Amino acid sequence: MNLANIKTRFAPSPTGYLHLGNVRTALFNALLARRHEGQFLLRIEDTDRERSRPAYVAALLEDLRWLGLDWQEGPEISGPHEPYAQSERAAIYACYYRQLESAERVYPCFCTPAELALSRKTQLATGRPPRYPGTCARLSEAERQARIERGLQPTLRFRVPVGRMIEFVDLVRGPQRFASDDIGDFVIRRADGTPQFFFANAVDDALMGISHVLRGEDHLANTPRQLLLLESLELPAPRYGHLALIVGADGGPLSKRLGGLGVRELRAQGYLPEALLNYLARLGHAYERDIWMGAAELAAGFVLERLGRAPARYDEIQLLHWQTEAVQHVAPERLWDWMGTAVWERVPADLSEEFIAAIRPNVRFPADALFWAEQLFGVDLARSADSQSVIAMAGSGFFIHALAAYDRHGAAYQPLVDDLRQRTGVKGKALFMPLRAALTGETHGPELARVLALLRPEIIERRLRACC
Ligand code: GLU
């Protein structure tokens, strides 16, 4: 497949916050463009005046940036195809309505929502797929004028050609065929003058030079309509690929409970963007290797042929796995920011690197970091029940030796434990466990050598003495 000069886009409707489903769509389009050194464009499809909100636009720009899904053309960046919000493109669309009107490919439709609902119901009751019955297609010019004079606001309908077969090769699902006779004439402009999705979406893809569109499978049935529209406007069509939807663990639609979570919620829970990206890039797309990847590697390994046709199943365990991986891989400065004020208040800034190096393997969310900040730097140490029994088993003699060894060697870990082993005759777990319990209040956790290096001498002495 020739993938030179690739241009992809993400075209969200700002009617809510980004959720995992639409982030995956954005990600796949961004990866496809990056992989082929192409461009990724962002367009805001805010033609639904009732449901679109500026606050959702602001949120989605912020969320995309947080995820590192930067666009090369679109809102806040600008580019040769401004404006990038459909609500500001009415004048552009007007030219294309006129073109379709003069070619008689469209007609005004005066049917009311109640009439349309009734017709749909009747067709369904007789076992036919609901389609626009063509009532207004047959109106004479005089009948149209009479309705307009009565003050009726028409929609504009596209006249679907009769007896055509619309064929295209889907980038994911292969060859597709649709009979035009199964598609009723459809609305391209609403009665309030705003463009309908099929129209604005197809026209903008053509005008903005989009070469490839990856989008949810729920849009598959829209594609033949859009191809017909573009053909009658003599505009180029992109290659379309329809992604299998993400389903919940039970195979049903992704509900809120089963992971239909918003990006904002996941971010607030402490997920790192790299975790989401590593997870989502594998949801319906297979990489050769299942190792953690940075943004460049995710793009380099992204291949259209590896997109799956089966529904992708949301799996929280997998997401948690990539979160753990992300925490191990991101730069220390990023982790420090991510840990937040509660950690900054407890851990001296000049020890931040050592602190991160020590606790990284034991941390998955900021709350875990806060736990260790508290255990390592808190004044009063809360010891777990396990720690208390390990300390009791070791006995106070052990800690008298430990304190003496610390006096002799300071935080020099190896000499300290060698000395302690010699003097107590205790080795292995029986040696490390009580030390760990005394110093951290836990029987598991960061490497002891790192803990010793991190804790202030007076804290170490106080904690050892408390066990004598
Ligand atoms: N605004 C549409 C949506 O959010 C875009 C569909 C498409 O990608 O073509 O579903």
Boltz pocket constraint, residues with backbone or C-beta under 6 A from the ligand:
constraints:
  - pocket:
      binder: B
      contacts: [[A, 11], [A, 12], [A, 13], [A, 45], [A, 201], [A, 213], [A, 214], [A, 215], [A, 216], [A, 219]]
      max_distance: 6.0
